[in-house]
């Protein structure tokens, strides 16, 4: 089944979104120029989610990618709720009091976030009251705990992640008299999601990561070439520190059963995640909740089984690892992406492709054919393709789309092969998942002038 270039483009561009930070009086005071984001599903429905919002009561911008497993319910809930928890954690005491007094007296609330959303980014209206009530309980506790100190961003991020995960767990235990909501909170808790979130404020960039999505900085070197700086670590079996952490949290007798076939208890790829209460609750609690839950829950195979060698829960945490980076003028962009991208592309290639796309300058590498025997005809083809690629860079108005085009369509020479792209995008739903994962990407472009000016002030 062969797709024409316009058909390929319409599939690639279906979920793209761009936001440019407005300039104030001709002076752009944000260190962020704007961002591009996009998603390409492999699962039906897609299990990845994305979010972006400007914090209105504090400074800064929040951006995040969320990768769901065992369904999309948990990724959906986290993508709607986490930024509110982070924003509330960052608010000064007076603002929290103002918000609480407004709710108390029925006045209009101060808006906390300005969302930047694609029309496909769904919000569940049915659960908004429940979500609001959990969030309000959180800020009331923050008011009571008032220490008078200004909140540290790293601490705020860690508290927000842990608190939201705790609320997801509590809501599922308490249940809801409304049967639709009751089923929803259980689906959210029993499915899971990883999260990789950036908070950008001036030259301060914080990345909070739980699981195996990644954050990467694109840096332009003095000679104009591009390099990649990792700003997160995957929480999985490939990360020795993470394996060690899990092992120190459980008795020596469980050492052999904790990580099997590179999975937590032989089942779960990420070692940190939201939801996934199968790896957090005691067996008694799981049984009690499932028995009293709706029938649809019993029909779900995933909820029935107890993980093997399940002796000392919790085995899983949503606590993020937070990395702080002070932005420099040579830091040109940030890529946040779910593992669907990193499984297909090396970070160095990601840095080069996005860097060249944003600057429109191609550093022509000598064509590398890496040990392949290449005929003159093939070499002619490669050169023609290179020429076409330079003109084709302008067919994408969105850096994330440009990256997805490469992730899905690259051939062994690192160039986009239209035939391969067409084949990969025309795979039927049940086959697509065997070849690739959902891909979600946000590319944030930084304003080097503002960053340079902030540095000079410091």
N, C-alpha and C positions, 0 to 999 in steps of 0.2 A: 504494500500500500504506500504510494508515493505522495508526499505532500509538496505543494508548490511553495516557493519562498514566501508569498503572502500568507498562505495557510500556517506555515511555521511561525511567522511573525505574530499572527493573531493569537496562537496558542501561547507563545512566549510572553506576549504583552498583556494577557488577560488580567493579571493581578498586579500590574506594576503601579507604583505610587511614588510621587515626588513631592517634596516640600522644600521651599526656599524660605529661609529666615528673613522676615521683612526688614528692610533697612530703616533705621530711625534717623530722621533729619539728614539723610544722606550719609550718616556715619553708622556703620554696622557695629553695634557694640557686643554682638555675640561672637564667641570663638567658633561657633558652628555656622557655616554658610548655608547648609541645607543637607538633605539626605534623599537617597533613592532606595526604594525597597521593592522586592518582588518575591513571588512564591511559585514553585512549579510542583503540582501534586504528583505523587506516585500512588499513594493510597487513595481509595475512594470511600468516604470523604477524606480529604487531607487531614493529617494528624498534627501538622505544624501550625503555630500561630505566631503573630508578630504584633508589636505595639510600639507606639511613639507618642510622646506627649511633652508639652512644655509645662514646667512647674510655675504656677502663677503667684503663689504666696511666698515662694523662696526663689532663688535664682537657679537656673539650670534646666537641662533637658534630659529626659529619660527615653531610652530606646532599648528594645529587647526582642529576642527570639526565643520561642518555646517549642520544644519537641515532645509531642505526646506519644505514649505507648499504651497498648490495650485500649485503644479508642482515643477520641479527641476531647473527651469531657474535661479532663483535668487541665490540659493545655489551654482550653477555652477559658475556664474559670480563672486560671493564673494570669492569662493575658488581659483579662478584664479588671482583675482585682489588685495585682501586686503593686502597680504604680501608685494606687491610692494609699496603700500601707506604707510605701516608701515616703511619699509626699507628707503624710501625717507624721511619720517618724522624724522628719526634718523640720517640722514647723516649730516656731518659738512658742513658749507657754501662752503668751497673750493671744496669739492667733488661735490656738486650740480653744482657749476660753471663749473667744468671740464666736467661733463656730458652734461650740456647745450651747452658748446662750441663744444663738439664732435658732437652733433646733428646738430648744426648750420652749421658746416663746413663739414658735411657728413662723419666724421671719425667713426671708430668702437667705440661702447659704452663700457664703463667699465661694466662688468657684476655685477649686484647688488645682485642677489640671485643665489644660487645653489639649484635647486629643487631636492627633493627625492621622485620620483613618481613611482607608480605602472602602468604597461602598460594600465590598464583600466581607469586611471585618465585622463579624456579627457580635452583638451584645445581647445577653439573655435578659429580656425585660421582666420575665416571670420571677427571676431570682433576685432582682435588684433590691427589693425591700429587705430580704434576708441578708444579702451582702452588706447593705448599708448598716443594718443593726449590729452585725459583727464588727464592722469598722468603727462604729460609734463606741462600742464597748472598749475597743482598743484605745481610742483617743481619750476616753474618760479615765482609763487607767494611767495613761501618760500624764494627764492633768494631775491626778492624785500623786504620781511619783515625782512631780516637778522638783528637779534638783537645782534649777536656776542656771545650770550650765548650758552653753550652746552645744547643740548635738554634733557629734563627730559623724561625718558622712559614712565612714566604714561601719561604725557601730549601728547607725540607722539602717543601712542596707541589711546587715546580718539580722537585726531584730525584726525587720519587716518580713524577710523570707521565712524566718522561723515562726513568727506569729501567724502569718497567713496559712502555713502548713498545719499549724496547730488548730486554727479555726476550721479548716477543711475537714480535719479529723473529728473535731467536736460536733460540727453540724451533722455529720453522718451518724454519730452515736446518738444524738438527741432525736434525729429524724424530724419530720414535719407532717402536720395533720393533712396538708394538701398532698394528695398522692403523687401528682406530677413532680412537685418539688422534692418530695421524699425520695423518689427514684433518682432525680437529678443529683442531689447531694451524695447519694450512695455511689452513683456512677463516677462522679468527680473523685471521690475518695479511693475507690477501688481501681481506677485507672491511674496513670502517672504522667509526669512531665518533667523534663529538664528545663533550665532557664539560664540564659546568659544576658545580663542587663548592663547597660552603660549609663552612668550619670555624668554629664559634662557640664561643668560650671567654670567659666573662665579658662584658666590653664589647668584646672584640676579635672582629671579624668579618672573615674573609679569604675572598675569592672567587677561585678558580682556574678560568680558563676557556680551553678549547681548542675553537675552532669557533664555531658560530652558535646555540647555546642561550643563554639569558640569565638574569641575576640582576637583580632589581629590588626596591628597598626601598619599603615603603609608609609614608609619613610623615603624621602628623596635625598640621595647622597649628593655631595658637591659636584660630581661629574655628571649629574642628571639621571643616573641609574636608580633603580628602585630596590629597596630591601624590606623585609617583613620582620616585625617584632611581635612575638607572642605575648598576649596579655591575659591568657587564661591557661589552665591546665585541665586536661580531660580527667574526669573522675571515673576511671574504669581500670580494668586489669593491667593495662599497659603502663599505668602510673604506679611505680613501685612505692612511692610515699603513701599513696591512697590504699594500696593493698596492706601496707604495714599498719596504717591507721585502723582499718577494719579489724585486723587481727588483734591489735592491742585492746580493742573494745569488747572482746569476747574471750571466754576461758580457753586455755591451752588445748583442752580436749576437743575443741571444735576447729582447730587450726586447719585440718585437712578438708573439712566439708564447707568452709566459708566461701572459698573461691574455687569453682570447678568449671572446666572448659571456658575459662576466662569470664565467667559470669558469677554474680553474687548468688550464693546457694545454688549454683548451677543454672540459674534462671534469668537473672536480670543483668543487662549489659552495663547501664550506668550504676555507679556506687553511691550516687546522691540523687535525690529526686523529690518533687512534690507528690503528694497523694501516695499511691502504692501501699495502702494500709495493710495489705497482705504481708508486708515485710516490716511492719511497725507494731501492729496490735498483737496482744496475747491471743492464743488460740481460743480461749474462752470468749473473749470480746468479739472476735470474728464470728464465732458460731452464734452468739446471742444476736448480733446485729443482722446476720443473714436470715436467721429463723424468724425474726420479727419484721423483716423487710418485705417489700412487695414481691409478688410471684415472679415478675420479670427478672428480678435479681437472682432467684433460684435457678432460672433457666440459663443463666450466664455461666458457662463452664469455668471461666476465669475465677469467679468468686468461690467456687466449691472447694478447690484443692487447697491443701495447706503445704507451703514449701517444705521440701525434705530437710531433715536435720534442723528443725526449727525449735531451738531450746531456749535461747536468751535474747528475745526481741527487746528493743528495735534493732534491726540490722541495717536500716537505711535512715539517712538524715536529709533534710532539705537545707541544712546550713550551708551558705555559700562560702567560697573562698574569694576574698576581696583583694584586688590588686590596684594600687594607686599609681598613676603615672602623671608627671608634670609635662604638659604639652610644650613642644619646642617648635620654632618656625618650620623645621624640616619635616615635622609630622603632618602629612598632608591629608590622610583619611583613615577611617576606622572601618573594618569589615566585621560585622556580627553575622554569624551564619550557623545553621544547624548542621549536624554531621553529614547530611546528604551532600553538601559541597565538599567538605574536607576528605570524604571517601574517594572523590574523583580528582581532586586537584591539590597540588602542593602549595603551601602558603607563599613560597617565593614566586610561583607563577601567578597566583592571585594578586600579589603586590604589583607585579609588572603589568598584568593585563588591565587592572583598574587604574594604575598610575598613568599608563599610556593613553587610556581612554579619557581620563580627566584632563590631561594636558594636551592631548591630540598630537603628542610627539612620540614617534616610534623609534626606539633604538634598534636599528636593523642589526640583529644578531646575524653572523654568518649562518646560512641554513645548515642545521645539524641533522644528519641522517643516521646518527648513532649506530654504525655497524651494519646498516641495511645496504644491500647492493642496489644502487639507483641508476636506472638507464637515463640517457640524455633526455628522452621524452618525459620521463617522470620529473626530472629536475626542472624542465621547462614548465611542467604543470605546477610544481611547487612555487616557482617564481611568479607564475601568472596568478596563482592563488594569493600569494603575498600581496601582489598589486591590488587584487580585488578586495583583500582584507582591509587595506588602508582606506579604500573608498567606503567599505561596508561599515566601518566603525561609526559612521554617521547615521546608519539606519537605526541604531539604538539611541533613544533619547534618555536612557536610564542605565546607570552604571551596573545596577543589580541584574538587569535583563542581559546586559552585555556579558556579565560573568556567567550567568546560567547558560547562555548560548555556548560558551566555551566549555563549561562543565559537562554538558550533555553531548556536544558535537565535536569535541577535539579528537583528532586522529593521532597516530603514533608520532607524527612530526610536530604536534602541538598547534596545528592550525585547525580551524573549524571546517569540517567536511560536511557539506550540505546534505549529502546522501545519508550519512550516519545520523545527522540531526533529524532528518525526516523519519528515518526508521525508528529512532528512539522515541520520538514524539507521537508516532502513530501506533505504538504498542497498545493492545487492549488492556483495560484496567487490571485484569487478573495476572497479566504478564509483566506489566511495568515494574511492579514491586520487586520482581526477581532481578531486574537489571539496575535499579537505582532506588534511592530513598526519596521521600519528600525533600525539596530544597527550599529553604527560606533564607533570604539575604537582606541585610540593611547595610548600605554604604554611606557613611557620614563624612561629609567634606568639611575640613577645618579652614578657618580664615587665618592665614599665616600672619597678615598685617596686625590683626587684633592680638594674636598670641605673642608676636614680637613686641608690641607696645606694652602688653601686660608684663612681660619679662623685664622690660626696661624700667617699669615703675617699681618692680620688686627690687 
